[in-house]
């Protein structure tokens, strides 16, 4: 994990910007996963989750003490959530449900308070799940059949 901090001027005031690089997150196709993001909690919290894929795709926003999903990309509608009960402790992680191949890529979490700005990058990789089934037929004349099914490894 890489971190860097620098001061920036914002509206004539001095503010602290913290940049973080987080290790990749692997999510199983069709499952749910969490994209981690932490920030220094304070008053007047603003959060934006953006997918960076050549253009900025609005994934989830939170400000004025509530989710703001009016500009959310339709691909993410009904699939994202924040941990509201943990925000006061600095948790801005994004829950993502029904993961699909289009979700794979680099995400930016921007968290801002009156005194602090945090930018975190998370790279999401979608992978398949290895499942195995065994058919055990009690008939002694039958064979035991092992079937292995590999969904896929999501590489775009």
HELIX and SHEET records of a PDB file:
HELIX    1   1 UNK A   74  UNK A   76  5                                   3    
HELIX    2   2 UNK A   84  UNK A   89  5                                   6    
HELIX    3   3 UNK A  101  UNK A  103  5                                   3    
SHEET    1   A 4 UNK A   2  UNK A  10  0                                        
SHEET    2   A 4 UNK A  13  UNK A  21 -1                                        
SHEET    3   A 4 UNK A 116  UNK A 127  1                                        
SHEET    4   A 4 UNK A  25  UNK A  28  1                                        
SHEET    1   B 7 UNK A   2  UNK A  10  0                                        
SHEET    2   B 7 UNK A  13  UNK A  21 -1                                        
SHEET    3   B 7 UNK A 116  UNK A 127  1                                        
SHEET    4   B 7 UNK A 105  UNK A 112 -1                                        
SHEET    5   B 7 UNK A  46  UNK A  52 -1                                        
SHEET    6   B 7 UNK A  56  UNK A  63 -1                                        
SHEET    7   B 7 UNK A  66  UNK A  67 -1                                        
SHEET    1   C 3 UNK A  33  UNK A  35  0                                        
SHEET    2   C 3 UNK A  94  UNK A  96 -1                                        
SHEET    3   C 3 UNK A  80  UNK A  82 -1                                        
SHEET    1   D 2 UNK A 130  UNK A 135  0                                        
SHEET    2   D 2 UNK A 145  UNK A 150 -1                                        
END                                                                             
